[in-house]
């Protein structure tokens, strides 16, 4: 069998993040819905919120699976990405950023529409509340997803936000399986889980190698309050690896009867939790695909998540990556 060209292909919505610091009063006055969640909106809704916030904004490439893929790339995995970018300058910036980091850009699809974007409103506690317009990403059609997109890829990481388009999500999962990829699914948000529980359980029964969930997503999936290690055990009963992330409290990871408590890496100051779960998944997938134990893969995930929350947005500044790569390689060495 030929050696895979890529360790990892990410599949999801390549959207540009617009980041702003706001207070809780701003959310209460101007943003409907629960704090900490993600809601799909029109671009006009984002523009209105941006006007209300003012000029203190930052922009950087984002998207859940893209954040994870980019993090894994910078740790040293060979990666590519499947998603649709637009035909504007924002899309070009997105593409250049991904390829400049070392990712392969040949499997991006393109549209003439504006690129998708997500407004991430960060409160003083570091929590982020997101409003997203998918733009060009929303127009990816199931017929555009082919076996060739996954050819030469060892593992496919799929973001839960695709579940808002069930036909597309089904085509991605079926095609990745047919191409021989192992699969990971990040449940993305409790809003996603609330509308796609049946689909998620059907996919778990069909076979998912790794499922990532945070505490809110696990609670929404099982529709009950439980200890987080119980969620991990129950998810693992479907036959794959279950990672239940608990933010600053670490995570539980389970496979079969193997249950591991993953301790957090403490930080002095949390700036922004945007992308922390995506970074945790990047670290875990790096460890998993490098053959490390569950505990070591989880420890790399904790390292990545802790680094991300110390910076605005999901992107870790370049100056920190040599240290992070060295630490990730050293985990498990005598």
ZALUM-533235 format. One record per residue (C-alpha): residue number from 1; residue in three letters; chain; x, y, z. Coordinates in Angstrom, 3 decimals, always signed. Example, Ala and Ser with C-alpha at 12.3 -4.5 7.8 and 13.67 -1.06 7.14 Angstrom:
! residues 2
{pos:1; code:ALA; unit:A; X:+12.300; Y:-4.500; Z:+7.800}
{pos:2; code:SER; unit:A; X:+13.670; Y:-1.060; Z:+7.140}
This chain:
! residues 334
{pos:1; code:UNK; unit:A; X:+0.000; Y:+0.000; Z:+0.000}
{pos:2; code:UNK; unit:A; X:+1.325; Y:+3.476; Z:-0.916}
{pos:3; code:UNK; unit:A; X:+2.339; Y:+5.701; Z:+1.938}
{pos:4; code:UNK; unit:A; X:-0.205; Y:+8.513; Z:+2.488}
{pos:5; code:UNK; unit:A; X:+0.739; Y:+11.919; Z:+1.124}
{pos:6; code:UNK; unit:A; X:-0.977; Y:+13.702; Z:+4.003}
{pos:7; code:UNK; unit:A; X:-1.284; Y:+12.835; Z:+7.678}
{pos:8; code:UNK; unit:A; X:-4.458; Y:+14.864; Z:+8.003}
{pos:9; code:UNK; unit:A; X:-7.170; Y:+16.487; Z:+5.920}
{pos:10; code:UNK; unit:A; X:-9.427; Y:+18.969; Z:+7.665}
{pos:11; code:UNK; unit:A; X:-12.987; Y:+19.387; Z:+6.408}
{pos:12; code:UNK; unit:A; X:-15.097; Y:+22.358; Z:+7.325}
{pos:13; code:UNK; unit:A; X:-15.899; Y:+26.015; Z:+6.789}
{pos:14; code:UNK; unit:A; X:-12.875; Y:+28.243; Z:+6.055}
{pos:15; code:UNK; unit:A; X:-14.048; Y:+31.532; Z:+7.507}
{pos:16; code:UNK; unit:A; X:-12.287; Y:+34.699; Z:+8.590}
{pos:17; code:UNK; unit:A; X:-12.567; Y:+35.522; Z:+12.286}
{pos:18; code:UNK; unit:A; X:-13.411; Y:+39.072; Z:+13.357}
{pos:19; code:UNK; unit:A; X:-12.518; Y:+39.440; Z:+17.027}
{pos:20; code:UNK; unit:A; X:-13.636; Y:+42.073; Z:+19.496}
{pos:21; code:UNK; unit:A; X:-13.543; Y:+42.598; Z:+23.252}
{pos:22; code:UNK; unit:A; X:-16.995; Y:+43.398; Z:+24.683}
{pos:23; code:UNK; unit:A; X:-18.523; Y:+43.402; Z:+28.142}
{pos:24; code:UNK; unit:A; X:-21.433; Y:+41.320; Z:+29.380}
{pos:25; code:UNK; unit:A; X:-23.717; Y:+44.336; Z:+29.181}
{pos:26; code:UNK; unit:A; X:-23.096; Y:+44.564; Z:+25.426}
{pos:27; code:UNK; unit:A; X:-24.145; Y:+40.934; Z:+24.972}
{pos:28; code:UNK; unit:A; X:-27.258; Y:+41.410; Z:+27.051}
{pos:29; code:UNK; unit:A; X:-28.265; Y:+44.528; Z:+25.127}
{pos:30; code:UNK; unit:A; X:-27.385; Y:+43.636; Z:+21.549}
{pos:31; code:UNK; unit:A; X:-26.978; Y:+39.848; Z:+21.177}
{pos:32; code:UNK; unit:A; X:-29.867; Y:+37.392; Z:+21.358}
{pos:33; code:UNK; unit:A; X:-29.148; Y:+33.860; Z:+22.532}
{pos:34; code:UNK; unit:A; X:-26.933; Y:+32.248; Z:+25.125}
{pos:35; code:UNK; unit:A; X:-23.510; Y:+33.556; Z:+26.029}
{pos:36; code:UNK; unit:A; X:-20.746; Y:+31.270; Z:+24.768}
{pos:37; code:UNK; unit:A; X:-22.635; Y:+29.785; Z:+21.839}
{pos:38; code:UNK; unit:A; X:-22.543; Y:+30.058; Z:+18.055}
{pos:39; code:UNK; unit:A; X:-25.492; Y:+31.134; Z:+15.917}
{pos:40; code:UNK; unit:A; X:-25.651; Y:+31.404; Z:+12.117}
{pos:41; code:UNK; unit:A; X:-26.761; Y:+34.871; Z:+11.003}
{pos:42; code:UNK; unit:A; X:-26.874; Y:+37.052; Z:+7.888}
{pos:43; code:UNK; unit:A; X:-23.867; Y:+39.114; Z:+6.960}
{pos:44; code:UNK; unit:A; X:-25.936; Y:+42.236; Z:+7.642}
{pos:45; code:UNK; unit:A; X:-26.352; Y:+41.109; Z:+11.264}
{pos:46; code:UNK; unit:A; X:-22.581; Y:+40.835; Z:+11.656}
{pos:47; code:UNK; unit:A; X:-22.112; Y:+44.243; Z:+10.020}
{pos:48; code:UNK; unit:A; X:-24.609; Y:+45.793; Z:+12.451}
{pos:49; code:UNK; unit:A; X:-22.818; Y:+44.308; Z:+15.481}
{pos:50; code:UNK; unit:A; X:-19.449; Y:+45.455; Z:+14.118}
{pos:51; code:UNK; unit:A; X:-20.793; Y:+49.005; Z:+13.806}
{pos:52; code:UNK; unit:A; X:-22.046; Y:+48.912; Z:+17.385}
{pos:53; code:UNK; unit:A; X:-18.730; Y:+47.592; Z:+18.701}
{pos:54; code:UNK; unit:A; X:-16.665; Y:+50.265; Z:+16.977}
{pos:55; code:UNK; unit:A; X:-13.114; Y:+50.180; Z:+15.703}
{pos:56; code:UNK; unit:A; X:-11.349; Y:+47.860; Z:+18.180}
{pos:57; code:UNK; unit:A; X:-11.389; Y:+44.782; Z:+15.961}
{pos:58; code:UNK; unit:A; X:-8.863; Y:+42.165; Z:+14.892}
{pos:59; code:UNK; unit:A; X:-9.081; Y:+39.822; Z:+11.896}
{pos:60; code:UNK; unit:A; X:-7.441; Y:+36.424; Z:+11.442}
{pos:61; code:UNK; unit:A; X:-8.210; Y:+33.169; Z:+9.598}
{pos:62; code:UNK; unit:A; X:-10.517; Y:+30.805; Z:+11.466}
{pos:63; code:UNK; unit:A; X:-13.063; Y:+28.008; Z:+11.212}
{pos:64; code:UNK; unit:A; X:-13.083; Y:+25.089; Z:+13.660}
{pos:65; code:UNK; unit:A; X:-11.563; Y:+22.355; Z:+11.493}
{pos:66; code:UNK; unit:A; X:-9.256; Y:+24.869; Z:+9.830}
{pos:67; code:UNK; unit:A; X:-7.937; Y:+26.008; Z:+13.228}
{pos:68; code:UNK; unit:A; X:-7.249; Y:+22.401; Z:+14.166}
{pos:69; code:UNK; unit:A; X:-5.637; Y:+21.619; Z:+10.819}
{pos:70; code:UNK; unit:A; X:-3.448; Y:+24.716; Z:+10.924}
{pos:71; code:UNK; unit:A; X:-2.325; Y:+23.909; Z:+14.464}
{pos:72; code:UNK; unit:A; X:-1.450; Y:+20.350; Z:+13.467}
{pos:73; code:UNK; unit:A; X:+0.434; Y:+21.716; Z:+10.462}
{pos:74; code:UNK; unit:A; X:+2.557; Y:+23.984; Z:+12.619}
{pos:75; code:UNK; unit:A; X:+3.292; Y:+21.087; Z:+14.980}
{pos:76; code:UNK; unit:A; X:+4.701; Y:+19.157; Z:+12.038}
{pos:77; code:UNK; unit:A; X:+1.960; Y:+17.098; Z:+10.387}
{pos:78; code:UNK; unit:A; X:+1.507; Y:+17.105; Z:+6.614}
{pos:79; code:UNK; unit:A; X:-1.949; Y:+18.522; Z:+6.014}
{pos:80; code:UNK; unit:A; X:-4.480; Y:+19.635; Z:+3.436}
{pos:81; code:UNK; unit:A; X:-7.986; Y:+21.070; Z:+3.665}
{pos:82; code:UNK; unit:A; X:-11.387; Y:+20.622; Z:+2.022}
{pos:83; code:UNK; unit:A; X:-13.708; Y:+23.604; Z:+2.147}
{pos:84; code:UNK; unit:A; X:-14.906; Y:+26.461; Z:-0.070}
{pos:85; code:UNK; unit:A; X:-13.360; Y:+29.913; Z:-0.006}
{pos:86; code:UNK; unit:A; X:-14.672; Y:+33.011; Z:-1.766}
{pos:87; code:UNK; unit:A; X:-13.472; Y:+35.165; Z:-4.607}
{pos:88; code:UNK; unit:A; X:-12.586; Y:+38.308; Z:-2.666}
{pos:89; code:UNK; unit:A; X:-9.437; Y:+39.658; Z:-1.037}
{pos:90; code:UNK; unit:A; X:-10.453; Y:+38.094; Z:+2.276}
{pos:91; code:UNK; unit:A; X:-10.430; Y:+34.672; Z:+0.622}
{pos:92; code:UNK; unit:A; X:-7.013; Y:+35.300; Z:-0.885}
{pos:93; code:UNK; unit:A; X:-5.620; Y:+36.303; Z:+2.500}
{pos:94; code:UNK; unit:A; X:-7.105; Y:+33.132; Z:+3.945}
{pos:95; code:UNK; unit:A; X:-5.502; Y:+30.931; Z:+1.285}
{pos:96; code:UNK; unit:A; X:-2.100; Y:+32.588; Z:+1.572}
{pos:97; code:UNK; unit:A; X:-2.114; Y:+32.241; Z:+5.363}
{pos:98; code:UNK; unit:A; X:-2.894; Y:+28.517; Z:+5.183}
{pos:99; code:UNK; unit:A; X:-0.290; Y:+27.687; Z:+2.559}
{pos:100; code:UNK; unit:A; X:+2.390; Y:+29.928; Z:+4.089}
{pos:101; code:UNK; unit:A; X:+2.074; Y:+27.889; Z:+7.303}
{pos:102; code:UNK; unit:A; X:+2.874; Y:+24.725; Z:+5.335}
{pos:103; code:UNK; unit:A; X:-0.613; Y:+23.423; Z:+4.528}
{pos:104; code:UNK; unit:A; X:-1.508; Y:+22.155; Z:+1.067}
{pos:105; code:UNK; unit:A; X:-4.101; Y:+24.367; Z:-0.641}
{pos:106; code:UNK; unit:A; X:-4.954; Y:+22.261; Z:-3.685}
{pos:107; code:UNK; unit:A; X:-8.202; Y:+20.882; Z:-2.226}
{pos:108; code:UNK; unit:A; X:-9.870; Y:+24.189; Z:-1.459}
{pos:109; code:UNK; unit:A; X:-12.940; Y:+24.796; Z:-3.619}
{pos:110; code:UNK; unit:A; X:-13.660; Y:+28.333; Z:-4.820}
{pos:111; code:UNK; unit:A; X:-16.736; Y:+30.495; Z:-5.354}
{pos:112; code:UNK; unit:A; X:-17.214; Y:+34.048; Z:-6.588}
{pos:113; code:UNK; unit:A; X:-19.072; Y:+34.981; Z:-3.403}
{pos:114; code:UNK; unit:A; X:-17.501; Y:+36.800; Z:-0.442}
{pos:115; code:UNK; unit:A; X:-15.594; Y:+34.628; Z:+1.987}
{pos:116; code:UNK; unit:A; X:-17.380; Y:+33.556; Z:+5.159}
{pos:117; code:UNK; unit:A; X:-16.679; Y:+35.343; Z:+8.408}
{pos:118; code:UNK; unit:A; X:-17.361; Y:+34.909; Z:+12.104}
{pos:119; code:UNK; unit:A; X:-17.682; Y:+37.669; Z:+14.693}
{pos:120; code:UNK; unit:A; X:-16.237; Y:+36.417; Z:+17.981}
{pos:121; code:UNK; unit:A; X:-17.172; Y:+38.643; Z:+20.912}
{pos:122; code:UNK; unit:A; X:-14.841; Y:+38.068; Z:+23.852}
{pos:123; code:UNK; unit:A; X:-15.964; Y:+39.033; Z:+27.373}
{pos:124; code:UNK; unit:A; X:-13.586; Y:+39.843; Z:+30.260}
{pos:125; code:UNK; unit:A; X:-13.772; Y:+36.232; Z:+31.527}
{pos:126; code:UNK; unit:A; X:-12.239; Y:+35.051; Z:+28.224}
{pos:127; code:UNK; unit:A; X:-15.499; Y:+33.469; Z:+27.032}
{pos:128; code:UNK; unit:A; X:-16.402; Y:+33.967; Z:+23.355}
{pos:129; code:UNK; unit:A; X:-19.839; Y:+34.318; Z:+21.837}
{pos:130; code:UNK; unit:A; X:-19.911; Y:+33.811; Z:+18.065}
{pos:131; code:UNK; unit:A; X:-22.149; Y:+34.956; Z:+15.244}
{pos:132; code:UNK; unit:A; X:-21.281; Y:+33.433; Z:+11.877}
{pos:133; code:UNK; unit:A; X:-22.143; Y:+34.057; Z:+8.236}
{pos:134; code:UNK; unit:A; X:-20.787; Y:+31.201; Z:+6.134}
{pos:135; code:UNK; unit:A; X:-20.665; Y:+33.079; Z:+2.834}
{pos:136; code:UNK; unit:A; X:-18.910; Y:+31.043; Z:+0.128}
{pos:137; code:UNK; unit:A; X:-18.378; Y:+28.155; Z:+2.546}
{pos:138; code:UNK; unit:A; X:-22.138; Y:+27.614; Z:+2.671}
{pos:139; code:UNK; unit:A; X:-22.246; Y:+26.883; Z:-1.072}
{pos:140; code:UNK; unit:A; X:-20.082; Y:+23.747; Z:-0.974}
{pos:141; code:UNK; unit:A; X:-22.330; Y:+21.139; Z:-2.617}
{pos:142; code:UNK; unit:A; X:-22.235; Y:+17.407; Z:-1.894}
{pos:143; code:UNK; unit:A; X:-21.562; Y:+16.758; Z:-5.595}
{pos:144; code:UNK; unit:A; X:-18.304; Y:+18.720; Z:-5.299}
{pos:145; code:UNK; unit:A; X:-16.950; Y:+16.266; Z:-2.714}
{pos:146; code:UNK; unit:A; X:-15.159; Y:+13.390; Z:-4.436}
{pos:147; code:UNK; unit:A; X:-12.901; Y:+10.456; Z:-3.664}
{pos:148; code:UNK; unit:A; X:-10.006; Y:+12.479; Z:-5.113}
{pos:149; code:UNK; unit:A; X:-10.342; Y:+15.014; Z:-2.289}
{pos:150; code:UNK; unit:A; X:-9.424; Y:+12.331; Z:+0.255}
{pos:151; code:UNK; unit:A; X:-6.935; Y:+10.397; Z:-1.867}
{pos:152; code:UNK; unit:A; X:-3.595; Y:+10.037; Z:-0.112}
{pos:153; code:UNK; unit:A; X:-4.979; Y:+11.212; Z:+3.255}
{pos:154; code:UNK; unit:A; X:-4.481; Y:+9.089; Z:+6.352}
{pos:155; code:UNK; unit:A; X:-6.981; Y:+10.815; Z:+8.651}
{pos:156; code:UNK; unit:A; X:-9.949; Y:+13.152; Z:+8.101}
{pos:157; code:UNK; unit:A; X:-10.968; Y:+15.647; Z:+10.790}
{pos:158; code:UNK; unit:A; X:-14.513; Y:+16.944; Z:+10.345}
{pos:159; code:UNK; unit:A; X:-16.109; Y:+19.856; Z:+12.155}
{pos:160; code:UNK; unit:A; X:-19.604; Y:+19.591; Z:+13.532}
{pos:161; code:UNK; unit:A; X:-20.720; Y:+22.821; Z:+11.887}
{pos:162; code:UNK; unit:A; X:-21.120; Y:+20.820; Z:+8.660}
{pos:163; code:UNK; unit:A; X:-24.111; Y:+19.169; Z:+10.320}
{pos:164; code:UNK; unit:A; X:-26.215; Y:+22.225; Z:+9.514}
{pos:165; code:UNK; unit:A; X:-26.089; Y:+20.742; Z:+5.961}
{pos:166; code:UNK; unit:A; X:-26.870; Y:+17.030; Z:+6.521}
{pos:167; code:UNK; unit:A; X:-26.513; Y:+16.052; Z:+2.862}
{pos:168; code:UNK; unit:A; X:-23.018; Y:+17.553; Z:+2.748}
{pos:169; code:UNK; unit:A; X:-22.037; Y:+16.003; Z:+6.072}
{pos:170; code:UNK; unit:A; X:-23.195; Y:+12.574; Z:+4.896}
{pos:171; code:UNK; unit:A; X:-21.245; Y:+12.873; Z:+1.650}
{pos:172; code:UNK; unit:A; X:-18.082; Y:+13.903; Z:+3.499}
{pos:173; code:UNK; unit:A; X:-18.273; Y:+11.065; Z:+6.011}
{pos:174; code:UNK; unit:A; X:-19.145; Y:+8.422; Z:+3.411}
{pos:175; code:UNK; unit:A; X:-16.445; Y:+9.558; Z:+0.982}
{pos:176; code:UNK; unit:A; X:-13.749; Y:+9.754; Z:+3.647}
{pos:177; code:UNK; unit:A; X:-14.592; Y:+6.246; Z:+4.836}
{pos:178; code:UNK; unit:A; X:-14.576; Y:+4.918; Z:+1.268}
{pos:179; code:UNK; unit:A; X:-11.149; Y:+6.469; Z:+0.725}
{pos:180; code:UNK; unit:A; X:-9.802; Y:+4.556; Z:+3.740}
{pos:181; code:UNK; unit:A; X:-9.364; Y:+7.506; Z:+6.078}
{pos:182; code:UNK; unit:A; X:-9.690; Y:+7.194; Z:+9.817}
{pos:183; code:UNK; unit:A; X:-12.157; Y:+9.800; Z:+11.089}
{pos:184; code:UNK; unit:A; X:-12.496; Y:+12.340; Z:+13.860}
{pos:185; code:UNK; unit:A; X:-15.592; Y:+14.432; Z:+14.491}
{pos:186; code:UNK; unit:A; X:-15.651; Y:+17.573; Z:+16.621}
{pos:187; code:UNK; unit:A; X:-19.190; Y:+18.265; Z:+17.838}
{pos:188; code:UNK; unit:A; X:-18.476; Y:+22.012; Z:+17.583}
{pos:189; code:UNK; unit:A; X:-21.187; Y:+23.566; Z:+19.783}
{pos:190; code:UNK; unit:A; X:-24.225; Y:+22.673; Z:+21.853}
{pos:191; code:UNK; unit:A; X:-26.424; Y:+24.379; Z:+19.227}
{pos:192; code:UNK; unit:A; X:-25.116; Y:+21.942; Z:+16.617}
{pos:193; code:UNK; unit:A; X:-25.777; Y:+18.973; Z:+18.895}
{pos:194; code:UNK; unit:A; X:-29.291; Y:+20.151; Z:+19.685}
{pos:195; code:UNK; unit:A; X:-30.281; Y:+19.996; Z:+16.002}
{pos:196; code:UNK; unit:A; X:-28.246; Y:+16.938; Z:+14.982}
{pos:197; code:UNK; unit:A; X:-28.408; Y:+14.395; Z:+17.817}
{pos:198; code:UNK; unit:A; X:-29.881; Y:+11.625; Z:+15.682}
{pos:199; code:UNK; unit:A; X:-27.290; Y:+12.179; Z:+12.952}
{pos:200; code:UNK; unit:A; X:-24.439; Y:+12.121; Z:+15.477}
{pos:201; code:UNK; unit:A; X:-25.590; Y:+8.862; Z:+17.051}
{pos:202; code:UNK; unit:A; X:-26.016; Y:+7.296; Z:+13.597}
{pos:203; code:UNK; unit:A; X:-22.443; Y:+8.256; Z:+12.681}
{pos:204; code:UNK; unit:A; X:-21.070; Y:+6.956; Z:+15.968}
{pos:205; code:UNK; unit:A; X:-22.770; Y:+3.629; Z:+15.304}
{pos:206; code:UNK; unit:A; X:-21.340; Y:+3.590; Z:+11.756}
{pos:207; code:UNK; unit:A; X:-17.849; Y:+4.150; Z:+13.163}
{pos:208; code:UNK; unit:A; X:-15.965; Y:+7.292; Z:+14.179}
{pos:209; code:UNK; unit:A; X:-12.385; Y:+6.808; Z:+15.361}
{pos:210; code:UNK; unit:A; X:-12.250; Y:+9.919; Z:+17.573}
{pos:211; code:UNK; unit:A; X:-15.052; Y:+12.153; Z:+18.811}
{pos:212; code:UNK; unit:A; X:-14.294; Y:+15.494; Z:+20.484}
{pos:213; code:UNK; unit:A; X:-16.863; Y:+17.163; Z:+22.733}
{pos:214; code:UNK; unit:A; X:-16.770; Y:+19.789; Z:+25.453}
{pos:215; code:UNK; unit:A; X:-18.892; Y:+19.612; Z:+28.576}
{pos:216; code:UNK; unit:A; X:-21.832; Y:+21.534; Z:+27.070}
{pos:217; code:UNK; unit:A; X:-21.841; Y:+19.420; Z:+23.911}
{pos:218; code:UNK; unit:A; X:-21.705; Y:+16.148; Z:+25.838}
{pos:219; code:UNK; unit:A; X:-24.560; Y:+17.279; Z:+28.075}
{pos:220; code:UNK; unit:A; X:-26.646; Y:+18.257; Z:+25.029}
{pos:221; code:UNK; unit:A; X:-25.885; Y:+14.946; Z:+23.313}
{pos:222; code:UNK; unit:A; X:-26.968; Y:+12.742; Z:+26.224}
{pos:223; code:UNK; unit:A; X:-29.597; Y:+15.209; Z:+27.475}
{pos:224; code:UNK; unit:A; X:-28.713; Y:+14.752; Z:+31.105}
{pos:225; code:UNK; unit:A; X:-26.258; Y:+15.975; Z:+33.707}
{pos:226; code:UNK; unit:A; X:-23.508; Y:+13.502; Z:+34.540}
{pos:227; code:UNK; unit:A; X:-19.879; Y:+13.396; Z:+35.576}
{pos:228; code:UNK; unit:A; X:-17.632; Y:+14.146; Z:+32.623}
{pos:229; code:UNK; unit:A; X:-15.772; Y:+10.844; Z:+32.875}
{pos:230; code:UNK; unit:A; X:-19.156; Y:+9.128; Z:+32.477}
{pos:231; code:UNK; unit:A; X:-19.734; Y:+11.019; Z:+29.224}
{pos:232; code:UNK; unit:A; X:-16.316; Y:+9.862; Z:+27.982}
{pos:233; code:UNK; unit:A; X:-17.002; Y:+6.231; Z:+28.911}
{pos:234; code:UNK; unit:A; X:-20.396; Y:+6.279; Z:+27.212}
{pos:235; code:UNK; unit:A; X:-19.053; Y:+7.850; Z:+24.014}
{pos:236; code:UNK; unit:A; X:-16.236; Y:+5.289; Z:+23.948}
{pos:237; code:UNK; unit:A; X:-18.773; Y:+2.458; Z:+24.012}
{pos:238; code:UNK; unit:A; X:-19.400; Y:+3.169; Z:+20.327}
{pos:239; code:UNK; unit:A; X:-15.936; Y:+1.774; Z:+19.628}
{pos:240; code:UNK; unit:A; X:-13.743; Y:+4.818; Z:+19.096}
{pos:241; code:UNK; unit:A; X:-11.760; Y:+7.252; Z:+21.227}
{pos:242; code:UNK; unit:A; X:-13.798; Y:+9.787; Z:+23.187}
{pos:243; code:UNK; unit:A; X:-12.281; Y:+13.085; Z:+24.314}
{pos:244; code:UNK; unit:A; X:-14.444; Y:+15.207; Z:+26.604}
{pos:245; code:UNK; unit:A; X:-12.815; Y:+18.599; Z:+27.104}
{pos:246; code:UNK; unit:A; X:-13.478; Y:+20.612; Z:+30.259}
{pos:247; code:UNK; unit:A; X:-11.637; Y:+23.851; Z:+29.513}
{pos:248; code:UNK; unit:A; X:-9.488; Y:+25.002; Z:+32.422}
{pos:249; code:UNK; unit:A; X:-10.228; Y:+21.717; Z:+34.230}
{pos:250; code:UNK; unit:A; X:-8.561; Y:+19.527; Z:+31.600}
{pos:251; code:UNK; unit:A; X:-10.243; Y:+16.577; Z:+29.889}
{pos:252; code:UNK; unit:A; X:-11.219; Y:+12.932; Z:+30.062}
{pos:253; code:UNK; unit:A; X:-10.141; Y:+10.588; Z:+27.272}
{pos:254; code:UNK; unit:A; X:-11.473; Y:+7.051; Z:+26.913}
{pos:255; code:UNK; unit:A; X:-10.933; Y:+4.084; Z:+24.599}
{pos:256; code:UNK; unit:A; X:-12.578; Y:+0.815; Z:+25.556}
{pos:257; code:UNK; unit:A; X:-11.781; Y:+0.259; Z:+29.236}
{pos:258; code:UNK; unit:A; X:-8.855; Y:+2.717; Z:+29.142}
{pos:259; code:UNK; unit:A; X:-9.924; Y:+5.956; Z:+30.830}
{pos:260; code:UNK; unit:A; X:-7.390; Y:+8.766; Z:+31.217}
{pos:261; code:UNK; unit:A; X:-7.705; Y:+11.959; Z:+33.229}
{pos:262; code:UNK; unit:A; X:-5.922; Y:+14.701; Z:+31.277}
{pos:263; code:UNK; unit:A; X:-4.782; Y:+17.465; Z:+33.578}
{pos:264; code:UNK; unit:A; X:-4.806; Y:+21.091; Z:+32.425}
{pos:265; code:UNK; unit:A; X:-1.820; Y:+23.352; Z:+31.954}
{pos:266; code:UNK; unit:A; X:-2.378; Y:+26.399; Z:+34.145}
{pos:267; code:UNK; unit:A; X:-1.890; Y:+29.919; Z:+32.815}
{pos:268; code:UNK; unit:A; X:-1.572; Y:+33.210; Z:+34.667}
{pos:269; code:UNK; unit:A; X:-4.082; Y:+35.101; Z:+32.544}
{pos:270; code:UNK; unit:A; X:-6.777; Y:+34.011; Z:+30.107}
{pos:271; code:UNK; unit:A; X:-7.071; Y:+36.530; Z:+27.270}
{pos:272; code:UNK; unit:A; X:-9.509; Y:+34.752; Z:+24.949}
{pos:273; code:UNK; unit:A; X:-10.869; Y:+31.194; Z:+24.758}
{pos:274; code:UNK; unit:A; X:-11.523; Y:+31.423; Z:+20.999}
{pos:275; code:UNK; unit:A; X:-10.078; Y:+28.353; Z:+19.314}
{pos:276; code:UNK; unit:A; X:-8.854; Y:+26.700; Z:+22.515}
{pos:277; code:UNK; unit:A; X:-10.856; Y:+23.530; Z:+21.872}
{pos:278; code:UNK; unit:A; X:-9.651; Y:+23.465; Z:+18.264}
{pos:279; code:UNK; unit:A; X:-6.054; Y:+23.788; Z:+19.454}
{pos:280; code:UNK; unit:A; X:-6.596; Y:+20.986; Z:+21.979}
{pos:281; code:UNK; unit:A; X:-7.821; Y:+18.781; Z:+19.131}
{pos:282; code:UNK; unit:A; X:-4.771; Y:+19.751; Z:+17.050}
{pos:283; code:UNK; unit:A; X:-2.434; Y:+18.653; Z:+19.813}
{pos:284; code:UNK; unit:A; X:-4.330; Y:+15.431; Z:+20.425}
{pos:285; code:UNK; unit:A; X:-4.438; Y:+14.528; Z:+16.724}
{pos:286; code:UNK; unit:A; X:-0.724; Y:+15.242; Z:+16.409}
{pos:287; code:UNK; unit:A; X:-0.047; Y:+12.837; Z:+19.271}
{pos:288; code:UNK; unit:A; X:-2.505; Y:+10.222; Z:+18.020}
{pos:289; code:UNK; unit:A; X:-1.112; Y:+10.254; Z:+14.481}
{pos:290; code:UNK; unit:A; X:+2.447; Y:+10.108; Z:+15.815}
{pos:291; code:UNK; unit:A; X:+1.574; Y:+6.939; Z:+17.749}
{pos:292; code:UNK; unit:A; X:+1.639; Y:+8.392; Z:+21.258}
{pos:293; code:UNK; unit:A; X:-0.497; Y:+7.049; Z:+24.100}
{pos:294; code:UNK; unit:A; X:-3.876; Y:+8.570; Z:+24.947}
{pos:295; code:UNK; unit:A; X:-2.371; Y:+10.245; Z:+28.003}
{pos:296; code:UNK; unit:A; X:+0.494; Y:+11.792; Z:+26.038}
{pos:297; code:UNK; unit:A; X:-1.742; Y:+12.881; Z:+23.165}
{pos:298; code:UNK; unit:A; X:-4.055; Y:+14.500; Z:+25.713}
{pos:299; code:UNK; unit:A; X:-1.124; Y:+16.232; Z:+27.396}
{pos:300; code:UNK; unit:A; X:-0.084; Y:+17.752; Z:+24.074}
{pos:301; code:UNK; unit:A; X:-3.682; Y:+18.877; Z:+23.625}
{pos:302; code:UNK; unit:A; X:-3.632; Y:+20.576; Z:+27.028}
{pos:303; code:UNK; unit:A; X:-0.381; Y:+22.326; Z:+26.145}
{pos:304; code:UNK; unit:A; X:-1.885; Y:+23.662; Z:+22.935}
{pos:305; code:UNK; unit:A; X:-5.140; Y:+24.771; Z:+24.519}
{pos:306; code:UNK; unit:A; X:-3.328; Y:+26.584; Z:+27.320}
{pos:307; code:UNK; unit:A; X:-1.122; Y:+28.435; Z:+24.859}
{pos:308; code:UNK; unit:A; X:-4.068; Y:+29.536; Z:+22.740}
{pos:309; code:UNK; unit:A; X:-6.057; Y:+31.141; Z:+25.575}
{pos:310; code:UNK; unit:A; X:-3.143; Y:+33.486; Z:+26.280}
{pos:311; code:UNK; unit:A; X:-3.596; Y:+35.239; Z:+22.921}
{pos:312; code:UNK; unit:A; X:-6.422; Y:+37.030; Z:+21.128}
{pos:313; code:UNK; unit:A; X:-8.060; Y:+34.757; Z:+18.579}
{pos:314; code:UNK; unit:A; X:-7.327; Y:+31.192; Z:+17.576}
{pos:315; code:UNK; unit:A; X:-3.876; Y:+31.891; Z:+16.103}
{pos:316; code:UNK; unit:A; X:-0.776; Y:+31.430; Z:+18.242}
{pos:317; code:UNK; unit:A; X:+1.923; Y:+33.980; Z:+17.312}
{pos:318; code:UNK; unit:A; X:+4.827; Y:+32.587; Z:+15.274}
{pos:319; code:UNK; unit:A; X:+7.405; Y:+33.240; Z:+17.988}
{pos:320; code:UNK; unit:A; X:+5.928; Y:+30.471; Z:+20.173}
{pos:321; code:UNK; unit:A; X:+5.891; Y:+27.639; Z:+17.632}
{pos:322; code:UNK; unit:A; X:+9.522; Y:+26.436; Z:+17.883}
{pos:323; code:UNK; unit:A; X:+8.998; Y:+25.843; Z:+21.604}
{pos:324; code:UNK; unit:A; X:+5.625; Y:+24.133; Z:+21.090}
{pos:325; code:UNK; unit:A; X:+6.982; Y:+21.849; Z:+18.351}
{pos:326; code:UNK; unit:A; X:+9.954; Y:+20.854; Z:+20.484}
{pos:327; code:UNK; unit:A; X:+7.741; Y:+20.076; Z:+23.473}
{pos:328; code:UNK; unit:A; X:+5.280; Y:+18.058; Z:+21.364}
{pos:329; code:UNK; unit:A; X:+8.121; Y:+15.956; Z:+19.931}
{pos:330; code:UNK; unit:A; X:+9.622; Y:+15.376; Z:+23.372}
{pos:331; code:UNK; unit:A; X:+6.444; Y:+14.094; Z:+25.044}
{pos:332; code:UNK; unit:A; X:+7.011; Y:+10.445; Z:+25.948}
{pos:333; code:UNK; unit:A; X:+10.756; Y:+10.409; Z:+25.364}
{pos:334; code:UNK; unit:A; X:+12.941; Y:+9.032; Z:+28.193}
